[in-house]
């Protein structure tokens, strides 16, 4: 930062506002301010969580692109938590005429900048604040081509107008396809189980097995009744079919995977690797937790039940684990600095 005399802001944004973030960056660049934007600025092979933490710590402050989607985003909320932990100022740029709800606590003392009417003046105020936070004198206003400045402001204004009120980019089609695929797999497993039972030759049990197999396959945890009816030889085959195995083993035994999130982790190499990294972060924090160990363990259980296990697809599980790793590593760093003092 000192070498280039250009402050850098970490841009916290909802994924639906990525294009707006790029326009903001171009507008701020004319005022001598650089921006760090995820996922673009995560280096090749660099861990996502580590990159986020480092970028926030190395920034002059955090520029929040505030809108209805970011107000509800758990990932934006975690970035603001990290910003608070790193004692970084939060600069909220309001894209919509709404008041914060979920982020109200983190923005209670922040000075708002509205992108509603004044347009380029808002960018100039953000740039001035960035230079102030970095302790770098703001550059004198350059006699740049007025049309270039107006064009940059107009482009940003147009991007915000078209995206600020747009709904978050959901993936109903992909989610629906994944849901249907999982449902089809469960039905196929149930039919296969019924066929195996029929071949077993126990006629009195055929009707009961054909009825119980689908519910046992779709339930997170098998009930005692189907387990008692099914022949012992078919149990391992059904368990293997219901819980796919990834090449990279996660931190837990997939034989006992009960929730949908755990089964997704057991069947996906990337998720399994993230689970191992999450286990690493938690164990390192646990070793330094001291009297806070029970509290941290309770928080981990609450996160697992309330965030990871409510996910319905692999992308949600991956995001939840990445953000949790960031929080755990941040807590460990904070505890380490306090103990060092």
Buried (B, 14 or more C-beta within 10 A) or exposed (E): BEEEEBBBBBBBBBBBBBBBBBBBBBBBBBBBBBBBBBEEBBEEEEBBBBBBBBBBBEBBBBBBBBBBBBBBBEBBBBBBBBBEBBEBBBBBBBBBEEEBEEBEEBBEEBEEBBBEEEBBEBBBBBBEBBBBBBEBEBEEEEEEEEEEBEEBBBBBBEBBEEBBEEEBEEEEEEBEEBEEEBEEBBBEBBBBBBEBBBEBEEEEBBEBBBEBBBEBBBEEEBEEEBEEBBEEEBEEEBBEBBBBEBEBBBBBEBEEBEBBBBBBBBBBEBBBBBBBBBBBBBEBBBEBBEEBEEEBEEBBEEBBEEBBBEBBBBBBBBBBBBBBBBBBBBBBBBBEEEEEE
